[in-house]
Amino acid sequence: MAADRHTLARALEFAAVAHGDQTRKGTTIPYVSHLLQVSGLVLQWGGDLEQAAAALLHDVIEDTPVRLAEVFEQFGPEVGAIVADCTDTGADETPGAKRPWVVRKRAYVARLQTIGPRSALVIACDKLHNTSTLLVDLELQGLGTLARFNAPAPKQLWYFRSVAVALRGRVPDGLQAELSAHAERFAALTGAVEWREDQDA
């Protein structure tokens, strides 16, 4: 347990340095706030300290220059594997040069159906926090909130619903139900009709 607490503390320091002055999209909120809250949700939903450490690092590959090999080297195979499962970018992609949003999310949703429950919990908590904050912003600020995102509401709705379905059976029922409820609340607030995968990307 002491070793796991040490790993958690190191992960927080590593993530805080890697993300630096980054903020949540379209806000002045320090990005580390999201990482801390996802880590807390992991513990709240029954995860252990190793999963909580991975939660602190879950965006470090997508959004910073850190490479996955460094995470494995610094934090070991269990944390590294969870971070890899959380990452929707390929080895040849960088924060400023990623594949189109739909291409990445299609591949990621397909991969979610094969990951183990330890990674699934971290991913579900990440999506839960993302949708929670999005819903609050929509309620307070209206549809202008959507302008800061890379995909329009119909595609966002498709993604939220698809993730909730893909994680079913590998995360606590209550957590999966919250993800599904958030997707439907998003639909109600935006009036979005779900984008279909047979439509143009």
C-alpha positions as CSV (number, residue, x, y, z in Angstrom):
1,M,0.0,0.0,0.0
2,A,2.9,2.4,0.8
3,A,4.3,1.7,-2.6
4,D,1.0,2.4,-4.3
5,R,0.7,5.7,-2.4
6,H,4.2,6.7,-3.6
7,T,3.2,5.8,-7.2
8,L,0.1,8.0,-6.8
9,A,2.1,10.9,-5.5
10,R,4.7,10.5,-8.3
11,A,2.0,10.3,-10.9
12,L,0.5,13.6,-9.7
13,E,3.8,15.4,-9.9
14,F,4.6,13.9,-13.3
15,A,1.2,14.9,-14.7
16,A,1.3,18.4,-13.3
17,V,4.7,19.0,-14.9
18,A,3.8,17.4,-18.2
19,H,0.5,19.3,-18.6
20,G,2.2,22.5,-17.3
21,D,0.0,25.6,-17.9
22,Q,-2.6,23.8,-19.9
23,T,-6.3,24.6,-19.2
24,R,-9.6,22.9,-19.8
25,K,-10.8,23.6,-23.3
26,G,-12.3,27.1,-23.6
27,T,-11.7,28.0,-19.9
28,T,-9.1,29.2,-17.5
29,I,-9.4,26.1,-15.3
30,P,-6.0,24.4,-14.8
31,Y,-6.0,21.1,-16.6
32,V,-4.8,19.3,-13.5
33,S,-8.2,19.9,-12.0
34,H,-9.7,17.4,-14.4
35,L,-7.0,14.8,-13.7
36,L,-7.5,15.1,-9.9
37,Q,-11.3,14.7,-10.2
38,V,-11.1,11.7,-12.5
39,S,-8.6,10.1,-10.1
40,G,-11.1,10.8,-7.2
41,L,-13.9,9.3,-9.2
42,V,-11.9,6.1,-9.8
43,L,-11.5,5.7,-6.0
44,Q,-15.1,6.6,-5.4
45,W,-16.2,3.8,-7.8
46,G,-14.1,1.2,-6.2
47,G,-10.7,1.5,-8.0
48,D,-7.4,1.1,-6.3
49,L,-4.5,3.5,-6.0
50,E,-2.7,2.1,-9.1
51,Q,-5.8,2.8,-11.2
52,A,-6.0,6.3,-9.5
53,A,-2.4,6.9,-10.6
54,A,-3.2,5.9,-14.1
55,A,-6.2,8.3,-14.0
56,L,-3.8,11.2,-13.2
57,L,-1.8,10.2,-16.3
58,H,-4.7,9.3,-18.6
59,D,-4.3,12.3,-21.0
60,V,-0.5,12.6,-20.9
61,I,0.1,10.8,-24.2
62,E,-2.7,12.6,-26.1
63,D,-2.0,16.1,-24.9
64,T,1.7,16.4,-24.0
65,P,5.1,15.5,-25.6
66,V,5.4,12.5,-23.2
67,R,5.6,9.1,-25.0
68,L,4.0,5.9,-23.8
69,A,7.3,4.2,-23.4
70,E,8.2,6.8,-20.7
71,V,5.0,6.1,-18.8
72,F,5.8,2.3,-18.8
73,E,9.4,3.0,-17.7
74,Q,8.4,5.4,-14.9
75,F,5.2,3.7,-13.6
76,G,5.4,0.1,-14.6
77,P,3.3,-2.2,-16.8
78,E,0.0,-2.0,-15.0
79,V,-0.3,1.8,-15.0
80,G,1.3,1.9,-18.5
81,A,-1.3,-0.5,-19.9
82,I,-4.2,1.5,-18.5
83,V,-2.8,4.8,-19.9
84,A,-2.4,3.1,-23.2
85,D,-6.1,2.0,-23.2
86,C,-7.1,5.5,-22.3
87,T,-5.3,7.0,-25.3
88,D,-7.1,7.4,-28.6
89,T,-4.1,8.7,-30.6
90,G,-1.6,6.5,-32.5
91,A,2.1,6.2,-32.0
92,D,2.8,8.5,-34.9
93,E,0.4,11.3,-33.8
94,T,1.3,14.4,-31.7
95,P,-0.9,16.9,-29.8
96,G,-0.8,19.2,-32.8
97,A,-1.1,16.6,-35.5
98,K,-3.9,14.1,-35.0
99,R,-6.1,12.1,-37.3
100,P,-9.6,13.6,-37.9
101,W,-11.9,13.4,-34.8
102,V,-14.3,10.9,-36.3
103,V,-11.6,8.6,-37.4
104,R,-10.0,8.5,-34.0
105,K,-13.3,8.1,-32.1
106,R,-14.5,5.3,-34.4
107,A,-11.4,3.3,-33.8
108,Y,-11.4,4.1,-30.0
109,V,-15.0,3.0,-29.6
110,A,-14.2,-0.3,-31.3
111,R,-11.2,-0.8,-29.0
112,L,-13.3,-0.1,-25.9
113,Q,-15.2,-3.3,-26.5
114,T,-12.0,-5.3,-25.9
115,I,-10.3,-3.7,-22.9
116,G,-10.3,-5.1,-19.4
117,P,-12.3,-3.8,-16.5
118,R,-9.4,-2.1,-14.8
119,S,-8.9,0.2,-17.8
120,A,-12.7,0.5,-18.4
121,L,-13.2,2.0,-14.9
122,V,-10.6,4.8,-15.5
123,I,-12.1,5.5,-19.0
124,A,-15.6,5.6,-17.6
125,C,-14.6,8.0,-14.9
126,D,-12.9,10.3,-17.4
127,K,-16.0,10.4,-19.6
128,L,-18.2,10.9,-16.6
129,H,-16.3,14.0,-15.5
130,N,-16.1,15.3,-19.1
131,T,-19.8,15.0,-19.6
132,S,-20.6,16.4,-16.1
133,T,-18.7,19.6,-16.8
134,L,-20.1,19.9,-20.3
135,L,-23.7,19.6,-19.0
136,V,-23.1,22.2,-16.4
137,D,-21.7,24.6,-19.0
138,L,-24.6,23.9,-21.3
139,E,-27.1,24.7,-18.6
140,L,-25.3,27.9,-17.5
141,Q,-24.0,29.2,-20.8
142,G,-26.2,27.6,-23.5
143,L,-25.4,26.2,-26.9
144,G,-22.4,28.6,-27.3
145,T,-20.5,26.1,-25.2
146,L,-20.3,23.8,-28.2
147,A,-18.2,26.2,-30.2
148,R,-15.1,25.2,-28.2
149,F,-15.2,21.5,-29.2
150,N,-13.9,19.7,-32.3
151,A,-17.1,18.0,-33.3
152,P,-20.8,19.2,-33.6
153,A,-23.5,18.1,-31.2
154,P,-24.8,15.1,-33.3
155,K,-21.3,13.5,-33.4
156,Q,-20.7,14.2,-29.7
157,L,-24.0,12.5,-28.9
158,W,-23.0,9.5,-31.0
159,Y,-19.8,9.3,-29.1
160,F,-21.3,9.6,-25.7
161,R,-23.9,7.0,-26.4
162,S,-21.3,4.7,-28.0
163,V,-18.9,4.9,-25.1
164,A,-21.7,4.1,-22.6
165,V,-22.7,1.0,-24.6
166,A,-19.2,-0.2,-25.2
167,L,-18.4,-0.1,-21.4
168,R,-21.5,-1.9,-20.3
169,G,-20.8,-5.0,-18.2
170,R,-17.2,-3.9,-17.4
171,V,-17.9,-1.0,-15.0
172,P,-20.3,-0.7,-12.1
173,D,-23.9,-0.6,-13.2
174,G,-24.5,2.8,-11.5
175,L,-21.5,4.3,-13.3
176,Q,-22.7,3.0,-16.7
177,A,-26.2,4.3,-16.0
178,E,-24.8,7.8,-15.2
179,L,-22.9,7.8,-18.5
180,S,-26.0,6.9,-20.4
181,A,-28.1,9.5,-18.5
182,H,-25.5,12.2,-19.3
183,A,-25.8,11.3,-23.0
184,E,-29.5,11.7,-23.0
185,R,-29.3,14.9,-21.0
186,F,-26.9,16.2,-23.6
187,A,-29.4,15.3,-26.3
188,A,-32.2,17.2,-24.5
189,L,-30.1,20.3,-23.9
190,T,-28.8,20.5,-27.4
191,G,-31.7,19.1,-29.4
192,A,-29.1,17.0,-31.3
193,V,-30.1,14.0,-33.4
194,E,-27.4,11.4,-33.3
195,W,-25.0,11.2,-36.2
196,R,-24.9,7.8,-37.9
197,E,-21.7,6.1,-38.8
198,D,-22.9,5.6,-42.4
199,Q,-23.0,9.4,-42.9
200,D,-20.1,11.3,-44.2
201,A,-17.3,11.7,-41.6
